[in-house]
Amino acid sequence: METELFIGGKWVPASAGSRFDVLDPATGDTVASVADGGEVDAIAAVDAAAAAGAAWAATPPRVRSEVLRKAFELMTERAGDLAKLISLENGKALVDAKGEVTYAAEFFRWFAEEAVRGEGIVATAPSGANRILVVRQPVGVCVLVTPWNFPAAMATRKIGPALAAGCTVILKPASDTPLTALAMAAILAEAGVPEGVVNVLPSRSSGKVVSAMLRDQRVRKLSFTGSTEVGRILLAQAADNVVNTSMELGGNAPFVVFADADLDAAIEGAMIAKMRNGGEACTAANRFYVESPVAEEFARRLAQRMSGLVVGPGTDEKTQVGPLVNEDTVAKVDGLVRSALDSGAEAVTGGSRPEGPGFYYPPTVLTGVAADSPILREEIFGPVAPIVTFNSEDEAVRLANDTEYGLVAYVYTGDLARGMRVSEAIEAGMVGLNRGLVSDPAAPFGGVKQSGIGREGGHDGLLEYLESKYIAVNW
């Protein structure tokens, strides 16, 4: 298990010699001590990335492609060990961790294929005076800031396209889950990534180290996944040097069920959309809007399914719902549920935090939730499903759009015309129509409104790391 900083192709201690502990969310015990990078280390990482930039940009796309393909193969070979590491530091159930490793590896495979597709444009100017030649060039040194909830997938979703495009990177992983990021660095080095192309900088001083890098004019790209609040701060800092930014921010996904929906399919979709990763996902269904004629039946069946899930340590093969990542997260979830209950909601199942060690919260279904309840306004990030009823299509759309966020939405109906109509009317970057899962490395992932800027995945994900240069030429 690597625990030092990865800078310039070498494992090095933090310049100040400081370290921080990584905890097991199931017990609160320390599982590792990791080097705690500071501002000096951040600039050292930028130095390494800048020094490696020209050579990597000039590396043939096919060579970059093969390196990413090798990284995919290594991740696939070591999927079991990586999943256990994710469960250990993140807390998620091993079944979810295995799913994440598979998903994460696919970004390396997809962008291995995309690396050879950075095509440009040749056209004749409308006036006929010249040719319009557009070439794609790597944006340059990239700072990648990833969250704790998908420590492998959020890293590969950024590293994959950056390397495919010919960029060099500094990955700043969440301090709750740095071990997975360091394991990814080791895999990429083994896959043949040259020294300095990928650097990994764990740090408890996230704000300071990211700010230090954004002040360096050699940094030309910031890709951040995390809360809208932090995203706003980073956007302001990036403005000083006009840094190219991609932001995948908070979500508040509505899950809309019409009375004509296949209720069996809707329940299955709800279990995926809500309980994937124990609810700790920006794509998690956050608000359930169910048409009145089927609301009681939907709540009963959802509660029956959720109450039957096995809660326990993420590393246990039998566990279906692991602990939340830390004390702050479980305290927030508990506070939101208590507030809803105090305002008249009813817990059909769950609803209270258990005693004992670890950061656990039981799968919970709430009905009778007040329209102004904070649980409908804030991202829960836990295994809690608040249900609200509606009586018309217009009301469903209005409720779904009544948020500053717009990442993803889910719609279940037996009427395809209605499904498409509602999908177009909902203000979200992604919609799952009769599906509880939208994430796919081949599709553009991202939101609107306060949920972000830009897209990750698909061909769009590659373009985020390329600049278009226009050359006016005659021949």
C-alpha positions in Angstrom: 0.0 0.0 0.0 1.6 3.3 -1.2 1.3 6.2 1.3 3.7 8.9 0.0 3.1 11.6 -2.5 3.6 10.7 -6.1 5.5 13.5 -7.9 7.6 13.3 -11.0 7.3 9.5 -11.1 8.7 9.0 -7.6 7.2 8.3 -4.2 8.3 11.1 -1.9 7.4 12.3 1.6 5.7 15.6 2.2 8.2 18.5 2.2 7.2 19.4 5.8 7.3 15.7 6.9 3.6 15.9 7.9 1.1 13.0 7.6 -2.5 12.4 8.3 -4.6 9.3 9.2 -7.1 7.5 7.0 -10.0 6.0 8.9 -12.1 2.9 8.4 -15.7 4.3 8.5 -17.0 0.9 9.8 -15.1 1.3 13.1 -13.5 4.8 13.2 -10.1 3.1 13.5 -7.0 4.2 11.6 -6.1 2.1 8.6 -3.1 4.0 7.3 -1.0 7.2 7.6 -0.6 9.2 4.4 1.9 12.0 3.5 0.2 15.3 3.9 1.2 17.5 0.9 1.5 21.3 1.3 1.9 24.3 -1.0 5.6 23.6 -1.6 4.7 20.0 -2.7 1.9 21.4 -4.9 4.3 23.6 -6.8 6.7 20.7 -7.1 3.9 18.7 -8.7 3.2 21.6 -11.2 7.0 21.7 -11.9 7.0 18.0 -12.8 3.8 18.2 -14.9 5.1 21.2 -16.8 8.4 19.6 -17.4 6.7 16.5 -18.8 4.1 18.4 -20.8 5.8 19.0 -24.2 7.0 15.4 -24.6 3.7 13.9 -23.6 1.8 16.2 -26.0 4.1 15.2 -28.8 3.7 11.5 -28.0 1.7 9.8 -30.9 -2.0 9.3 -30.0 -1.6 5.6 -30.6 1.1 5.4 -27.9 -1.0 7.3 -25.5 -3.9 5.0 -26.3 -1.9 1.9 -25.6 -0.8 3.2 -22.2 -4.4 3.8 -21.2 -5.4 0.4 -22.5 -2.7 -1.2 -20.4 -4.0 0.7 -17.3 -7.5 -0.7 -18.1 -6.1 -4.2 -18.2 -4.1 -3.8 -14.9 -7.2 -2.4 -13.1 -9.3 -5.3 -14.4 -6.7 -7.9 -13.3 -6.6 -6.3 -9.8 -10.2 -5.5 -9.4 -10.7 -7.5 -6.2 -7.8 -5.9 -4.4 -8.9 -2.4 -5.5 -12.5 -3.0 -4.4 -11.3 -4.1 -0.9 -9.2 -0.9 -0.7 -12.1 1.2 -1.7 -14.4 -0.5 0.9 -11.8 -0.1 3.6 -11.3 3.7 3.3 -14.7 4.6 1.9 -17.0 2.3 3.7 -19.1 1.3 0.7 -20.4 -2.2 0.4 -18.0 -4.5 -1.4 -20.5 -5.2 -4.1 -20.7 -1.5 -4.8 -16.9 -1.2 -4.7 -16.5 -4.0 -7.2 -19.0 -2.2 -9.4 -17.0 1.0 -9.1 -13.8 -0.6 -10.1 -15.4 -2.0 -13.3 -16.9 1.4 -14.1 -13.7 3.2 -13.3 -11.6 0.9 -15.5 -14.0 1.5 -18.4 -13.0 5.2 -18.5 -9.4 4.1 -19.3 -10.7 1.7 -22.0 -13.0 4.4 -23.5 -10.4 7.1 -23.6 -7.8 4.7 -24.9 -10.1 4.5 -27.9 -10.8 8.2 -28.0 -7.1 9.1 -27.9 -6.9 8.6 -31.6 -10.0 10.6 -32.3 -8.9 14.2 -31.6 -9.9 15.1 -35.1 -9.9 18.7 -36.5 -11.8 20.4 -39.3 -10.9 21.6 -42.8 -13.4 23.8 -44.6 -13.5 26.5 -47.2 -14.4 30.0 -45.9 -17.8 31.1 -47.1 -16.2 33.9 -49.0 -13.9 31.5 -50.8 -10.9 33.6 -49.8 -9.1 31.0 -47.7 -9.3 27.6 -46.0 -10.4 27.2 -42.4 -8.2 24.7 -40.7 -9.0 23.8 -37.1 -6.6 21.7 -35.1 -7.0 20.3 -31.5 -4.2 20.8 -29.1 -3.9 19.7 -25.4 -4.9 22.4 -23.0 -1.7 21.9 -20.9 -1.2 21.2 -17.2 -4.4 20.1 -15.4 -5.4 20.2 -11.8 -7.9 17.4 -11.0 -9.8 17.5 -7.7 -11.8 14.5 -6.9 -14.4 13.5 -4.1 -14.4 10.7 -1.7 -17.6 8.9 -2.8 -16.1 7.3 -6.0 -12.4 7.5 -5.4 -11.4 5.4 -8.4 -14.1 6.3 -10.9 -13.8 10.1 -10.4 -10.0 9.8 -10.8 -10.2 7.8 -14.0 -13.0 9.9 -15.5 -10.6 12.9 -15.4 -7.2 11.3 -15.9 -8.4 9.2 -18.9 -9.4 12.1 -21.2 -6.6 14.3 -20.0 -3.9 11.7 -20.9 -5.7 10.8 -24.1 -5.6 14.5 -25.1 -1.9 14.8 -24.3 -2.2 16.8 -21.1 -0.2 16.2 -17.9 -2.1 16.2 -14.5 -1.9 16.7 -10.8 -4.6 14.7 -9.0 -5.7 16.1 -5.6 -7.9 13.3 -4.1 -10.2 13.7 -1.2 -8.4 13.4 2.2 -11.0 10.7 3.3 -10.0 8.4 0.4 -6.4 9.0 -0.7 -5.3 5.3 -0.8 -7.3 4.5 -3.9 -5.8 7.5 -5.8 -2.3 6.4 -4.8 -3.0 2.9 -6.0 -4.2 4.4 -9.3 -0.9 6.2 -9.6 1.1 3.0 -9.2 -1.1 1.3 -11.9 -0.5 4.2 -14.3 3.2 4.1 -13.7 3.3 0.4 -14.4 1.2 0.9 -17.5 3.9 3.1 -18.9 2.9 6.7 -18.1 6.2 8.7 -18.2 7.5 10.5 -15.1 5.7 13.7 -14.4 2.7 13.0 -16.6 0.6 11.9 -13.6 1.2 13.3 -10.1 -0.9 12.5 -7.0 -1.0 14.9 -4.1 -3.0 13.8 -1.0 -3.5 16.7 1.5 -5.6 17.8 4.4 -5.0 21.5 3.3 -7.1 21.1 0.1 -7.9 24.8 -0.2 -4.4 26.0 0.2 -2.7 23.5 -2.2 -5.4 23.9 -4.9 -5.2 27.7 -4.6 -1.4 27.6 -4.9 -1.6 25.6 -8.1 -4.3 27.9 -9.6 -2.0 30.9 -8.9 0.7 29.3 -11.1 0.3 30.5 -14.6 1.5 27.1 -16.0 -1.8 25.5 -14.8 -4.3 25.8 -17.6 -7.1 23.5 -16.6 -9.1 22.8 -13.4 -11.5 19.9 -13.3 -13.4 19.6 -10.0 -16.1 17.2 -8.7 -17.6 18.2 -5.4 -20.1 20.5 -3.7 -21.5 23.6 -5.4 -20.3 25.7 -2.5 -16.6 24.7 -3.0 -17.1 24.9 -6.8 -18.1 28.5 -6.6 -14.9 29.3 -4.6 -12.7 27.5 -7.1 -14.4 29.2 -10.1 -13.6 32.6 -8.5 -10.0 31.6 -7.9 -9.7 30.2 -11.5 -10.9 33.5 -12.9 -7.7 35.3 -11.8 -5.6 33.4 -14.4 -8.6 32.7 -16.7 -8.1 28.9 -16.1 -10.2 26.6 -18.3 -12.7 24.9 -15.9 -14.9 21.8 -15.8 -17.2 21.6 -12.8 -19.3 18.6 -11.7 -21.2 19.9 -8.7 -24.0 19.1 -6.4 -27.3 17.3 -7.3 -30.8 17.1 -6.0 -32.2 14.5 -8.3 -36.0 14.1 -8.6 -37.4 10.6 -9.1 -40.9 11.0 -10.7 -43.3 8.1 -10.9 -46.6 8.5 -12.8 -49.6 6.3 -12.1 -49.3 4.5 -15.4 -45.7 3.4 -14.7 -44.7 -0.2 -14.4 -44.4 -0.2 -10.6 -42.2 -3.3 -10.5 -39.7 -1.5 -12.8 -40.0 1.8 -10.8 -39.2 0.0 -7.6 -36.2 -1.7 -9.1 -35.0 1.7 -10.6 -35.6 3.4 -7.3 -33.4 0.9 -5.5 -30.6 1.5 -8.0 -31.0 5.3 -8.2 -31.3 5.7 -4.4 -29.1 2.9 -2.9 -26.2 2.7 -5.4 -23.2 3.5 -3.1 -25.5 3.7 -0.2 -27.0 7.0 -1.4 -23.6 8.7 -1.4 -23.7 9.7 -5.0 -24.4 13.0 -6.8 -26.7 11.0 -9.1 -28.6 9.6 -6.2 -32.4 10.0 -6.3 -32.9 12.7 -3.6 -36.6 13.5 -3.9 -39.3 11.0 -4.8 -42.5 12.5 -6.5 -45.1 9.9 -6.9 -48.6 10.4 -8.4 -51.3 10.1 -5.8 -53.1 6.9 -7.0 -49.9 4.8 -6.6 -48.1 6.7 -3.9 -49.1 4.5 -0.9 -48.3 1.3 -2.8 -44.9 2.7 -4.0 -43.9 3.8 -0.5 -44.9 0.4 1.0 -43.0 -1.6 -1.5 -39.9 0.7 -1.4 -39.8 0.5 2.4 -40.2 -3.3 2.2 -37.2 -3.6 -0.1 -35.0 -1.1 1.7 -35.7 -2.5 5.2 -34.5 -5.9 3.9 -31.0 -4.7 3.0 -28.1 -6.0 5.1 -26.3 -3.2 6.9 -22.7 -3.8 8.0 -19.0 -3.2 7.3 -18.3 -2.5 3.7 -15.6 -5.2 3.6 -18.0 -7.9 4.6 -19.2 -9.9 1.5 -22.8 -10.1 2.9 -23.1 -6.3 3.4 -25.5 -4.5 1.0 -25.3 -1.1 2.8 -22.0 0.0 4.4 -21.4 2.9 6.8 -21.3 6.5 5.5 -17.9 8.0 5.0 -17.4 10.0 8.2 -19.1 11.5 11.3 -20.0 14.8 9.6 -21.9 13.0 6.8 -23.9 10.7 9.1 -24.7 13.7 11.4 -26.0 15.7 8.4 -28.2 12.8 7.3 -29.6 12.3 10.8 -30.3 16.0 11.1 -32.2 16.2 7.9 -34.3 13.2 8.8 -35.0 14.6 12.3 -36.1 17.9 10.8 -38.5 16.2 8.4 -40.0 14.1 11.2 -40.4 17.1 13.5 -42.3 18.8 10.6 -44.8 15.9 10.4 -43.2 13.3 8.1 -43.6 9.6 9.0 -40.8 7.1 8.8 -42.2 4.0 7.1 -38.8 2.3 7.8 -35.6 3.5 9.5 -35.5 7.1 10.6 -33.0 7.0 13.5 -29.3 6.6 13.9 -28.2 3.4 15.6 -25.9 3.3 18.6 -22.4 1.8 18.5 -19.2 2.4 16.6 -19.0 3.3 13.0 -20.8 5.9 10.8 -24.0 4.0 10.1 -27.4 5.1 9.1 -30.3 2.7 8.3 -32.1 2.7 4.9 -35.0 5.1 5.5 -38.3 5.9 3.7 -40.3 9.0 4.7 -43.8 9.9 3.7 -45.8 13.0 4.4 -42.8 15.2 3.9 -43.5 18.9 4.1 -43.0 20.9 0.9 -40.6 23.3 2.6 -38.6 20.6 4.4 -34.8 21.0 4.1 -34.5 17.3 3.1 -36.1 18.3 -0.2 -33.7 21.2 -0.7 -30.3 19.8 0.3 -28.3 16.9 -1.1 -28.9 14.1 1.4 -25.9 11.8 0.5 -27.3 9.0 2.5 -29.8 6.0 2.3 -32.9 8.2 2.8 -35.9 8.4 0.4 -38.4 11.2 1.1 -41.7 10.8 -0.8 -44.1 13.6 -1.9 -47.3 13.1 -3.9 -48.5 15.0 -7.0 -51.7 15.0 -9.0 -50.8 16.2 -12.5 -48.0 16.2 -15.1 -47.5 20.0 -14.8 -47.2 19.7 -11.0 -44.6 16.9 -11.3 -42.5 19.1 -13.7 -42.8 22.1 -11.4 -41.8 20.1 -8.3 -38.9 18.5 -10.2 -37.6 21.9 -11.3 -38.0 23.6 -7.9 -34.3 23.5 -7.1 -31.1 25.3 -7.9 -29.6 22.1 -9.0 -29.9 20.3 -12.4 -27.7 17.3 -12.6 -29.9 14.3 -13.2 -33.6 13.3 -13.0 -35.5 10.0 -13.2 -38.9 9.6 -14.9 -41.1 6.4 -14.8 -44.2 6.2 -17.0 -45.9 3.8 -19.4 -46.5 6.6 -21.9 -43.5 7.2 -24.0 -44.8 10.5 -25.4 -45.3 11.7 -21.8 -41.9 10.4 -20.9 -40.1 12.3 -23.6 -42.2 15.4 -23.0 -41.3 15.4 -19.3 -37.7 14.6 -19.9 -37.4 17.6 -22.1 -39.2 19.9 -19.6 -37.1 18.9 -16.6 -34.1 21.1 -16.1 -31.3 18.6 -15.8 -28.2 17.6 -17.8 -29.2 14.0 -17.7 -32.5 12.0 -17.5 -33.1 8.4 -16.8 -36.3 7.5 -18.6 -37.6 4.3 -17.1 -34.0 3.6 -16.0 -32.4 4.0 -12.6 -28.9 4.3 -13.8 -27.5 6.9 -16.3 -23.7 6.8 -15.8 -21.8 5.5 -18.8 -18.2 6.2 -19.9 -19.5 6.6 -23.5 -22.1 9.3 -22.6 -21.6 13.0 -21.7 -22.0 13.3 -17.9 -22.8 16.7 -16.4 -25.4 19.1 -15.2 -27.1 22.5 -15.7 -27.9 25.4 -13.4 -25.9 25.1 -10.1 -24.8 21.5 -10.9 -21.9 22.4 -13.0 -20.1 23.4 -16.2 -18.9 21.1 -19.0 -19.2 17.3 -19.5 -17.2 14.2 -18.6 -17.3 11.0 -20.6 -18.1 10.4 -24.2 -16.4 12.3 -26.9 -17.4 15.5 -25.1 -15.1 14.4 -22.2 -12.0 14.4 -24.5 -12.8 17.8 -26.0 -12.8 19.3 -22.4 -9.0 18.8 -22.5 -8.4 20.1 -26.0 -8.2 23.7 -27.3 -9.3 24.4 -30.8 -6.8 26.4 -32.8 -8.0 28.0 -36.0 -5.5 28.6 -38.8 -6.5 30.7 -41.9 -4.5 29.4 -44.8 -4.4 29.4 -48.6 -3.0 26.7 -50.7 
